[in-house]
Amino acid sequence: AGAAREGVTLLLLLPLLAFATTRLPQLGRPVRSAAARAWMSTPPRISRVLSGHAVSHAELLPAELVAKVPHREKLVLSFVLAFLEANALPAQLLVNGGYVRDLLLGKAPDDLDLSLCLRDCDPSVSVATVMHGLPGFARERPELNVSSVAITTILSDTSKDKNVDTAKAHMLVGFPAERLEVDFMPTIGDETYDEFDRVPQRDVRGTPEQDALRRDLTIGAMLLHVFHTPGGAPAAAGGTGCSPDEAADAMRWRLLDYYGGLADLQAHVLRSPYPIGADVDVVRASVLRSEEEVELARKLRIVGFSPPDAMPVSPAGGR
């Protein structure tokens, strides 16, 4: 039974190994990995040249990278933005996950995952209410080139209790119509636990920075804030202004890299996001929650020993 418990604990700790073997030791002892030392010596917000393009945190992606986004996916993003604007919803639309990583590597991205930051919206607004409005909006605005939206809401009973909306949309886009699957979720902030439930209560009105901190790896924690420029939204049928295609192509894409994902991508390092400015003892306590975990960390030479080299990642972004 003891061996079984140790095996289960090891599985629970595995997602934290990248953090424990790089970030914790950085605060008190040298790190042997040259890649990790390179990351430590360079602030994460300094401009990088990735796949031949200069990019940096909080700045716009260059046109050469935006051009790699398939046009049908630009139409979807512009359609969602048009819905938010038509309903005067001050929500941020964010692209997340491997899509961002692949785009920065100069690859054609796929698997579009979106986050909605609803922090500034009325409390009655949720991902679910936004999703419920999209099918009717597609029928009202056929000129936006999204002819159909079918919503499949993915909610476990636990998720319902915890008030976390996650949805999948199947959209018919362009002409001739192509079927595109898009996932939506809120930006999640603080998580709180009670002693009787291992599933946390989540703040579904978190900031993009808080949401990025929840990701397993920095290279998957980068976000793209997508928005229309003033006067760049698609015009309604019969109105004046941009065509849907022009509006989709004129969208702006701002990179949000709060935790040094670009630097890690270049250095071929897998590392967990680290809360900037947090005390190391507080972070260590959040990683090692029980005596069994502390003991296992000692056995694995995570705490109190020089760490092994950081886990490498291939130049193509694979894990």
Salt bridges, closest charged atoms under 4 A:
GLU6 OE1 - LYS299 NZ 3.10
GLU73 OE2 - ARG72 NH2 3.88
GLU85 OE2 - HIS228 ND1 2.90
ASP102 OD1 - ARG101 NE 3.23
ASP102 OD1 - LYS107 NZ 3.76
GLU143 OE2 - ARG141 NE 2.26
GLU181 OE2 - LYS168 NZ 3.42
GLU181 OE1 - HIS170 NE2 3.13
ASP183 OD1 - LYS168 NZ 2.62
GLU191 OE2 - ARG202 NE 3.10
GLU191 OE2 - ARG214 NE 3.17
ASP197 OD2 - LYS162 NZ 3.09
ASP211 OD1 - ARG214 NH1 3.79
ASP211 OD2 - ARG215 NH2 2.73
ASP245 OD1 - HIS71 NE2 2.90
ASP249 OD1 - HIS71 ND1 3.35
ASP249 OD1 - LYS74 NZ 3.70
ASP264 OD2 - ARG271 NH2 2.73
ASP281 OD1 - ARG284 NH1 3.57
GLU295 OE1 - ARG298 NH1 3.69
